[in-house]
Amino acid sequence: MRKVDWQVSIGFSPRQAIDASPERVFSMVSSHTITHLFLHNLKGLWYDPLEGNAELLRQYPAPISFEKMGQGETDVPVIFPVCTVNPLEGIDRATQVVSAGLEKGVRFWRLYPQEQQWAVTHPVCTKILQWLHKERCVLLLDASPSNVEMVATQFVGSLPIVTSFHYYDSADWLLRFQHSSKVFVTTRNLHGPGTIAHALADFSERLVYCSGAPFGSPASSALLVEDIGLQQQIFETNSTRLIRSVYRDY
């Protein structure tokens, strides 16, 4: 069974004193047999998106295959680089950052409205979302359920969104996104098999695994789901379907 992890970070965080070196991070995920991971350079979040993305892509270029990798041939996970862009830097800079990533084959982008303190209604963000939609990208976005809904409504399900809602908001997002087929929720903030079990009624095809390493543990509560079929949905099947929506030639 593949194990796909939707949020892994390397680099330096000025807000959390933690070792996020590639050596430590890859040791963490390999100890839990992660086969595919979505990797982001923290330099892109806290310092310079253009430089951070370029550094990430030099070390971990976008893979050209999904189906033929990560199936036991090697212990090295398949790495999908995740780029970012900061709307506060302005439209010209955003154009440069996004164009540079797309030219390198990047189809997975993470935006940080909470950490960088901007609104999803920011006009530069609107332009960025339009570009990502046009290029058939996947958006990784951690924000409030209402803000995620704003973005999802703009594109009526045609821009897939992967988000990490918290268990204490479950009364909100379980109802709000009950029928939003392109909003995928990770296990990162669900904190226990009870919450996952509650979500499975409507999200069995839209729950995906996420450790948040090195800030979170790969020992996810998804591992406590006893049903092997549901484990496979969370770790592999749902992510495979989403990744295929980007790599349509597989």
C-alpha positions, 0 to 999 in steps of 0.5 A, spaced: 500 500 500 502 506 498 502 512 503 501 519 501 503 524 506 500 531 504 504 536 508 512 535 509 516 541 510 524 542 510 528 549 512 528 554 517 522 556 521 523 563 525 517 561 529 518 554 532 525 552 534 525 545 531 530 541 527 527 541 520 533 539 516 532 534 510 536 529 514 531 529 520 525 530 516 526 524 511 528 520 517 521 521 520 517 519 514 521 513 512 520 510 519 513 510 517 514 507 510 511 514 507 512 512 499 510 519 496 510 526 500 508 533 498 515 537 500 515 545 501 521 549 503 520 553 509 524 559 506 518 560 501 513 561 507 518 566 511 523 569 507 523 569 499 518 565 495 522 565 489 528 563 492 525 558 496 521 555 490 528 555 486 532 552 491 526 546 492 526 545 485 533 544 484 534 539 489 527 535 488 524 537 481 517 535 479 517 527 478 514 525 471 511 519 473 506 517 479 504 510 477 511 507 476 514 509 482 513 508 490 511 501 489 517 497 493 522 498 488 526 503 492 526 506 500 526 513 497 519 516 497 517 520 491 517 527 492 512 532 489 515 539 490 510 544 493 511 551 491 508 558 494 507 565 492 505 571 497 500 576 494 502 581 499 509 582 494 504 584 489 502 582 482 508 583 478 512 579 483 506 574 483 506 573 476 514 572 476 514 566 482 508 563 479 510 563 472 517 560 474 514 554 478 509 552 472 515 552 467 518 547 472 512 543 472 510 544 479 502 543 479 502 543 487 501 550 490 500 551 498 498 558 500 499 561 507 493 566 508 494 565 516 501 565 517 502 571 512 496 575 514 492 576 508 485 575 506 483 570 501 479 575 497 486 579 496 485 581 489 492 578 487 490 572 491 484 572 486 489 572 480 493 567 483 487 562 484 485 563 476 492 562 474 492 555 478 485 553 475 487 554 468 494 550 469 490 544 472 493 545 479 492 543 486 491 548 491 493 546 498 490 551 503 489 551 511 484 557 512 477 557 516 472 553 513 468 559 511 475 562 507 476 555 504 468 555 501 470 562 498 475 559 494 471 553 492 465 557 490 469 561 485 471 555 481 465 550 483 469 544 484 474 545 478 480 547 483 481 541 488 483 544 495 487 540 500 486 543 507 487 541 514 481 543 518 481 542 526 476 537 529 473 542 533 470 545 527 467 539 525 460 541 526 461 546 521 466 543 515 462 536 515 456 540 513 459 545 509 463 541 505 458 535 505 457 535 497 463 539 495 467 533 491 473 537 490 475 539 497 479 534 501 480 534 508 487 531 511 488 527 518 493 532 521 488 536 525 483 531 527 486 528 533 483 521 534 480 515 531 473 518 533 473 524 529 475 520 523 470 515 524 465 521 524 467 524 518 468 518 514 460 518 513 461 523 508 468 524 507 470 517 505 473 519 498 476 525 501 480 524 507 487 524 506 493 523 510 498 528 512 503 528 518 505 535 518 512 533 519 517 535 522 512 539 526 507 534 527 508 526 528 507 521 522 504 517 527 497 519 525 491 517 528 489 514 521 493 508 523 488 507 529 482 506 524 481 498 524 478 497 517 484 496 512 479 498 506 478 505 510 486 505 511 487 504 504 482 510 502 486 515 507 493 513 505 492 511 498 486 511 494 483 518 495 490 521 494 491 517 487 485 519 484 487 526 486 494 526 483 491 523 477 487 529 476 493 533 475 497 527 471 492 525 466 496 522 462 498 516 467 
